[in-house]
Amino acid sequence: MKKNIILTATVLIATVLVTGSCKKVLETQPYNIVSEDVVWANTANAETFIYSTYNSIMNDYAGGGAANDNDEGPATDSRTNNTLGFDGIYGASSQVFTETTNQFSDFGFNNWAEVRRCNQIITQVGASAGISASDKVQLIAEGKFLRAMSYYNVVKSIGRIVWIDKVLTPTDNFLLPSTANPTETYQYIIKDLEDAVAGLPTTKVAGRANKYTAAAILSEVCLQAMAYENYPAAPTIGATDPLLTEAITNAQLVISQGGYALESNYGSMFNDINPTSNEIIFGIYQTALNTTCDGTPMQLMVANVNNGTLLRGGGTPLFTAAFNVFEAWVQHGPPQNMADDYLSIDKNNPAIALPWNQTSQYKAAVNENAVIPTSLIPQATGETSVQHGMIKPGSTETVWTLTNQNRDVRFNASILSDSSSRFYGEILTTGIQGNATRWLKINGFAYYVSLSNMYWRKGVYNNVSPRIYVGVPTDYHYVITRLGRVYLNLAEAYLLKGDVPDAVAALNQTRTVHGQLPASTAATLTDAWTDYKRERRVDLVLENDYYWSLLRWGRYGGAANHGNAPGGTIPELTEVPRVMDISKNRLAFSVVQGPFFSSNNVRVFNNQRRYLMPIAQTYLIQNPKFGPQNPGW
C-alpha cells in the first residue's frame, strides 16, 4: 500500500493556507498573522494547524522528551543500561539514575500550551461552518488523540496533570487543581483515546494518526494505568480487570484489522532502507529540506576518528577513504549489559537460544580460568574485571565468532561491534588497538569514541552524503509505535491474565520474525516473564520504552520484577554498566565494571519516590491547588 507522508508543518502551512484562502490571507492585515476565521474556514486550513500541533506534541516521543532537551539523544534509554553515555547524554539522565533530583526538578508538568492547541482543534472544528460533518468527526477525534498524547507524556513521569478540556479565556479561573492521582489522570487519557479510536479513519497516512494508531497507543496506556492503580499502594490487577480486557481488545484490533505486517528486515525500518515499512503504525518524518545531521540522533551515535588519530594512538586498520568519514560527536553506545540480552542459537541444540556466553560453543571454546596478561588486555584505572576468558588451544572459535555467529539478527542490525559489518565503506575495529576502540579515549588520542567499544547501528541512515556531519542535509524519521510493539503489549496483557500460552505466542512473533531465533517454549509464568522482558528490551531499544516498562513491571511486582513485592526496588535500575574489551587477536576478552565517565557506576533506585517524579515545587508555590506534592518529594 502506498503511504502519503506528512513531513513537517512548516512547508504545509504556507502551501495550504495560501492555496485554500490566498486572497483572504494576502489582503488581511497584519500580514504576519492568520486570523482564526481563515484557519477554521475549511478542512484544508484546519489540517494545517493540526499538522503543526503534531510537531509540538509528538516530538516528545522521539529522541528528545523527558530525558533530553533536543531530538539528538536516546530519550529515556539513557536512564537505563540500554546505553552508556557521557557529556550531554550523561548530563541529561545522571540526576535520575543517581537519585540526585529534587522537588524543584521540572519533568514537564506544564503542557498547557499543547493542550490549548488541542482544545482549539476540538472546539473550533466543531463550530466551523465550512467543515463538513464527516470531516468534523475525524478532526475532532484527531484533536482528542493529540490531547491524550500530550497528557500521556506527562503522566508517565509525574502521574498527575491539570485536566483542561476547553479553550480558556481571560475571564476563566486559571488556578485549576491537578488530578488527585494517576488513576484519575488515566481515565481522562483513556476516554480521549477511546473517542479517537471511534472517530479516526482507517486510512494510512505516514506521520498522521489513524484508528489503529490510537488503538495501538491505547493498548499500552491501559497497561500503564493498571500499574499505577492505588498509587502509592500496590495495584490490584485481576484477570477480569476491565483495563486488561481493553488492552487486549485494542491490540487485537490492530493485529487483525489494521493491515500491518512485521518487518522481516528489522533494521531497515529505522533507516533509509524502508522508512515507511508496513510495520510502522506511526512515525515522525523529517525531510532534508530542513533537517541536518546535527538535528538528528545520528550526530551523537557516530565516532570522531581519523587516520591521524590512529597513527598517533596505534589504532588499526587505517581508514581507506580519502576524507575523514567519521567526524561526528558520539556520546553514547550500548554497554555489555544490553548486548548480553541478544541471544545466540546453540550449535549443539539449534532448537534453543541462550546468552552467548552460555551456549555449548562458548563452553567448549573458552577457558574462563585463564590469566589474561595486561599486555594482551590492559586494565584502566578504577575498573574491575568481572568476567574474562581465553580461547582454548585447538579451538577454531574466536571471540568474534562467539559474539556474532548464530546471534539474534537484531544484534548486528542494532549494534556495531568489533568488525561486525562495513559502515560507510569502512570496518570499525573496537578491540585493543582498534580504530574505534575506547582505548583511544582512555589514552588521550581521541575524545568522541564510544565508552563501551560498541556503537549504535539502529537509527543510523546509510545514505548521508558525503558523511554524517554537522550541517549535512538528511532525511530522518522516528518510529513512535509499530506492530511489533503491539504484539508485545498483547503478550504483557496475557501475562497479567496468567495466560502463559497466549503470552508466549505473542512474544514469539517478534522473536522469530525480527530476531530469527527459535521460538520460546516458556511454560511457567516466571520463565515467560523472563523471555518477554528480554524480548521487549531488544526489540524496542532506543524507542523510548525500556525505562517506562521497567517502572511498570516494578509496580506489578512478582514474576514481572524478580519476585519483588509490588512497588519494590528494580534490579535493572541498580545494575552498574559493564564493558567488554577484546584482545587484538580476538582470542581473549575481559568484561569490566567502572565509572567509565563521571558517576556512571552509581545506580540508585529509591522506590519511595522514583516511580513518579515531582511536580516542580515552583508550580506548587504559584498555585497550591496543584498539590499535594507526589510521595517522597
N, C-alpha and C positions, 0 to 999 in steps of 0.2 A: 504494500500500500504506500502510495506517495504521501509524504508528510510535508505540509507547508510549515515554514519555520518563522516564528516570531523572534526577531533578533533583538534589537533594543528599541526603546520607545523614542529615542532622540530623533531618529530619522523619520519614524512614522508620524510623529506629532506634526511636523511640517507638511508631510505628504497628505495626510488625511484631512487636516483642518483646512489647508489651502484648497484641496480638491473638492471637499464637501461643502465648504462655505466660503469660497475665495473672495467674493465681492464683499460680503458682510465683514469678514475679518479685516480686509485691507482698508475698508472705509471707516472703521471704528477706531476712535482714539480713547486712551493712549494706545499706540501701535504695538507695544511690547506686552500687552495683556489681552488674553482671550476671555471674553465675558462668559458667564455661566450659561446664558441663553444659547450661545454658539456651541459650547461643549456638549450640552444635553439636547441639542436640536434634533439629532438623528443618531442612528445606531453607530455609524462610522465614526463620528466625532466622539461619542461616548466611549467607544473602544479605545481611542487614543489615550484618554485619561486612564482607562483600565490598564493598558499596557505599561504606562509609567508607574502605576501602582504595583504591578508585578515587580518592577525593578527595585522598588524601595523595600518590599517585603521579602520576596523570595531569595534575594541575595544573602539574607541572613542564614539560609540553609546551604549555602555554597562554601567557599573557602573561608569566609570571614565568620561573622556571628559572635557567639558567646566568648570564644577564646581569643579572637583577634580583631583588630580594628580595620582590616582590609581584606581583600579577596585573595591574598597570596599565600595564606597559611593553611594548615591542615585542620582547621576548626578544633573541635574538642578532642580529637585523637591525640593531640599533644599533651593532654592531661593524663594520658594512659601510657602504657608501654607498647602501644602500637607504633610510636615514632619517638625518636630521641633527638631533642632539639638543643640549639644554642642560639645566642644573640636574641633576636626578636621573637623567634618561636618559643624559646625557653622563657623569655620575659612575659609572654602572653599567658602562660599557663602555670608557671612555677609557684605563684602565690596560691593557686588552687591545690596542687599536689603536695606542697609543703605545709599546707594549712596555715598560711600567714595572712590570709584575707581578714578583713574586719568588717564591722557593721556599716562602715561608710563606703564599702566597695559597691559599685553600681553594675549589676548584671542585666541591665536592660529593662527595668521596671517601666520606664516611660516610653511606651509605644503609641502614645496618644495621637501623634500626627498621622501615623499609619492608619490607625483606627478611624480617624476623621475622614480620610480619603475613602475608606471602605464604606462608611456610613453615607458619604456623599453619593457614591455609586448606587447604593440601595435606595436612598431617598429620592435622588434626582431622576434616576431612571424610572422609578415608579410614577413620578409626577410628570414626566415628559409627554407632550402631545405628539411628538414626532417619531417616537419609537413604538413599533408595533407591539401588540400584546404578547406574541410568541417570543419576540426578542427580549421583552422585559423579563420574562420568566428566566431566560438564560443569563442575562446580565446581572440580575439581582442575585441569582444563585452564585454567580462568579464573585460578586461583592462579598457574599457571605463566606465563600471559600477563602478569599484573601483575608477577611477579618479573622477567621478561625486560625489561619496560618500565622498571622501576626501574634495573636494571643498564645498560640501553642509554643512559639519561640520563647515567650516569657514564662509560661507555666512550667516548662521543663526545668528552668533554672530556679524560679522563685516560688512557684506553686500558687501564687495569688496574683490577681490582676485588678485593674479598675475597669469594670464592665461598663461600656458606653455603647448604646445601640441606637443613638440618634445623632444628628448633626447639632452640636451645641452652639448656642448663640450667646452674645454678650450678656444677655439677661438671665442665663441659666446659672445655677449654682455649680461652681467648679470644684468645690470642696467635697468631692464624692468619696464614698468609702471603697475600700478594696473588698474583694470577696473574702468570706470567712475562712475558707480552707481550700485545698486543691480539689476536693470533690465538687464544690460549687463551681469552681472555675471550669473544670472539665465538662460539667453539664452544659454550660453555655457553648463551649467549643464543639462538643458533640452535636448539639442541636443545629449549629450553623453548618457543620459538615453533612448532617443528615439532609438538611434542606438543599445543600449543594449537590448531593448525590441525586436527589429527586429532580432538581431543576436544570442541571448542566446537560449539554448534549453529549452524545456518544462520539461525535466527530473528533478525529485526532488531528490536532494542530500542534506541532512540536513547540514547546515554550508556552503553551496555554492549557489551562486545566480543562478536563472534561469529566464526565460522570465517573470514569474509572480512576482518575487521579484522586478525586475526593474519596472514593471508596477505599483506595489503597492507603491514603493517609488515615482515614477513619479506623481501619483495621489496626493500625499501630497506636493511634490515640487511645483506643479502648484498652489496650494493654497497659499503657502508662497510667490511665485513670484508675484501673484496678489496683495497680501497685501502690498508689497514694491514697487509697481509701483509708479512712480513720486516722490519717496522719496527725501527730507523730506516732500514734499507736500502730500496732501491726494490722495489715489488711486482712479481711476475711473473705477469701476468694473460694467460692464453691463451684462445683461442676455445673450448676444451673445459674450462675451469675449472669444476669441479662447482658452485661458488657462483654462477657466471654462469648455469648451467642452472637452478639453484634459484630465482634471482631472476626469470628469465623464466617458469618454470613457475607460480610463485605469483602473479605479475602476471596471467598469462593466466587463472588460476583465478578471480580476482576479476572480470576483464573478461567472461569467457564464462559464468560460472555465478552471479555474485553478484546479478544483477538490478538493478544500479545503472545510472544514466544520467547523462551530462554535462548540467549545468545550462545552459540556453540564456540565462538571465538571470544572468550571472556574479555581479554584486554582491549579488543577493538572498539567496544562501546564507550571507552574512556579516552579515546584519542581520535585522530583524524581518519582512521580507517573506517569506522562505522558509527559516526556520532548520532545518527538517527536510527540506531538499531531498534528492531521491533520489540526488544525487551524493555526499552526505556518508556516509562509512563509519563514522566515529567522531567524535563531538563531545562537549563538556562543556557541560551545560545548567544554567543558574542561573535561579532564579525571583525575581521582585520581592518575594516574601515575606521574603527575607533577603539581597537584593542591592541596593545603591545605586550611583549613577553613579561615585562616588569609589572603588568597589571594582572598576571595570572599566577597560579601556584608553581608553574614550571620554573620561574626565576629562582625560587628557593629550594628547588629539587636537584639542580644540576651543578656540578663542581666548577671550580675555577682553577684549572691547572694547565700548564703548557710545557713545551719541551725544555725551556729554560729552567723551570721549576724542577723538572725531572733530572736534568743534568746536574743540578746543584744538590738535589736530595737523593740521588741514586735510584730513582724510580724507573721501572721498565715495564713494557717496552715503550719506546718513544712513539708519539703520535705520527701518523702518516700524512695528515692534511697539511697544506701549505700555509694555513692560517690557524689562529687559535680557536679551536672548535668549542672548548669548554671555558667559558668566561662568565658564568653566572654566579649566584651567591647562595649556594646550598646552605640551609640552616637546619635541616632535619633529615633523618634517614631511619629505616627500620632497624631496631635492635634485634638481638638474637631471640629475645622473648617472643617477638612477633614471628620471626622466621620459623621457630620451632613448631608453630601450630599448622604449618603446611606439611601434611602427611606424605609419606613415601609408600609406594606399593612394595610389599615384601617379596623378595626374589624367590624364596623357598615356598611361599604360600601367597600367590598373586591375588587370592580372594580377600586378603585383608590389607589395610593400610595402617601404618604406625608412624610415630615420630621417627625422623630419620636416624636418630641415634638409639633406636630400639629395634630396628629391623635385623633380620638374620644376616644380611650382607654386612651391616655395621659390626655386629658381634663377631663375625668371622674374620673381619679385616683389621679391627682396631684393638690395640693394646692400651687400655686406659691406665695401666700402672707404669708405663714407660716414663722416664725422666726426660723432659723436654729441655735441652740446653738453651740458655739465653742467646747463644749465637745463632740458634735457629729461629726462636721466637722470643724477642725481648719482652720485658715486663715494665710498664710505665709506673712511675712513682704514684703511690696511693691506690694502685689496683691490685686485686687479688684473683688468682686463678681458682675457679670453682669447678672446672671440668677440663680435662685435656686428654689427648690421645695421640698415638703414633701408629701409622700403618705397619702391620706386621711384615717381616721379611717374606718374600714369596707371593704376597697378595697382589693381585692385578688392580685392586681398587685404589683410589686416591680420595683425598678429602673432597675434591671436585665431583667425582662420580657419586660419592655417597650423598652429597648435598644437592645434586642436580638430576641425576638419572632416576627415573621411576617416580618423580615427585609430582605432587598436585600441580597441574599445569598453571594454576593461578600464581604459583611461586615466581616463575620466570616472567609471567605476564604482569606481575605487580612489582617485582623487585629486581634490581640489577645487583648481582653479587659477583664474586670473583670470576672473571672470564665467562660470565653466564651467557652473554649474547653480544652481537655487534650493535653499537649505539652511535648513531650519526657517523657511521663509517669506521669507528674505532672500537677496539676491545679494551674495556676497563678492567684492570687487574687491581684487586684490593687487598691481596695478601701482603706479607712482609716484602718490602722493596717493590711494591706495585706502583702503577702510575696514577692511582686514585685512592691509595691507602690512607687511613687515618694517621699513620706514622709521619706523613709529610707535614701534618699539622703539629703533631707532638714534637717533632724535631725542628719546627720553626721555618720550614721551607714553603709552606702554603697555609692559608687560613680557611678558605672556603672549600673544605672537603668534609665528607660525612664523618661524624663521630663513630659510626657503627660499622664501617667497612662495607656498607651496603647503601644503595641509592634507590629512590622510588622510580619505578617504570610506569606504574599506573598513573594515568592522568597526564602523561607527557606526550606531546604530539611528535610525530616522526618527520613532518614536512616543513618545519620552520626554516626559512632560508634567509641568510646562509647558516644561521645558528640561533640558539636560544640566548638572547642578549637584550639588554636594555634598549628600548626604542624600536625593536624589530616587530613589525606588524604580524599578527597571527589571529586566525580564528581560534575560538576556545569554547568549551561547553562544560557544564557541571551537571552530573546526574543526581537528581534530587530523590526520585523514587523510581522503582522498576519492578518487573515481575519477580525477579529473584528475591527481592526484599519482601514481597507479598507472600511468597511461599514460606519464607522464614517466619513472618508474622503468624501465618497459619500454623506452622509447627509449634510455635510457642503457645498459642491458644490451646492446641490439643494437649500439650504437656500440662497446662494448668487444669485441664479437664481430667488428667490422668489417663488419656488415650494414647498409650505409647505407640501402637502400630501405625496409627494415622499421623502422629507426630514424626515418626521416623520416615514414613513415606514422603512427607512434605519436605523434610530437610534433605532427603536423598535426591530431590530434584536438582538442587544447585550443586550438591556434592558430586553427582555423576555427570551432569552436563557441563558445568563450569570447571570442576576440578578434575574430571575424567578419572575419578577414583572408584574403587569398588564400593558398593552401597554399604551403608551402616547396617549392622544386624543387631543393634542395641535392643535388648529385650526387657530391661528394667528401667524404671523411671530415672534412677541415678545415672545409668550409662547413657540413656537418651539425652538427658540434660547435658552431660559432658560432651557428647558428639554435637549436639545442637549449638552450644555456646561456642565451640571451636569453629563450627561451620559459619555461624553468623559473623564471627570475627574476621575470618579470612575472606569471606565473600564481600563484606561491606566495609573493609578497611578504607580509610580516607573518605568515607561517605557520611561523616558526622553522625555516627551511630553508636560506636562501641562504649563511649563514656556513659551515654544515657541508658544503654542496655545494661551495663554493669550496675548502675543505680537501681534500675527497675528490678533486676534479679536479686539485688541485695534486699530490696523491700519485700520481695516474695519470701526470701529465706528458704530453708530446707534444701532440697536437691538442687535448686536453682543457684544456691550460694554456698556450696561445700558443706551443707548440713548445718550452717549457722542459723540462729534464730532470725526471724524477720526484722529488718532494720539493723542488722549487726554489721560488723566490720566486713569489708570486701577485700579478700586477699589479693586480688589482681591489682588493687589500687595501693597496696603497701609493698608490692614486689619491686625490687630495685632493678634497673636496666642491666642487661648483660650484652657483651660484645665478643665476637669471635675473631681471633687472629689466626691466620693460616700461614704456614711456612711457605717460603718461595717455591720449594719443590712440591708443595701440596701433599706432603706425606705426614704432616703433623698439624695439630690445632690446639688452641688454648682459649677457653671461654672465660672471660674476666668480668668482675664487677668493680665499679669505682665511680667517682664523681663525673668523669668524662668532661663535664663543663659545669662549673659552679656547684650547685647542690642537686644535681640530677639523681644522686643516690639517696636523697632524703624524700621518702614517700610516706606520707602520713595520712591516715583516714580517721577523722573524728565522726563517729556515727551519730553523735548527738546533734550535729549541725550540717554535715556535708550533704545530706540528702536534699536539702533545699538551701539555696543561698539567701542572703539577707535582702530585705527591702532596704535600699540605701537609706541610712539614717537621716540624710539631708531631706528626703521626701517626708519622712515622719515628722520632722521638725516643722516643715512647711504646712503639713496637713495631718494632724493626729488621727484623722479618720482612716488613713491608710493602714494604721496599725491594727492589732499589736504586731510587734516585730516577730519574725519567724523564730521558732525554738532554737536555742543555742547561740543566738546572736544578740 
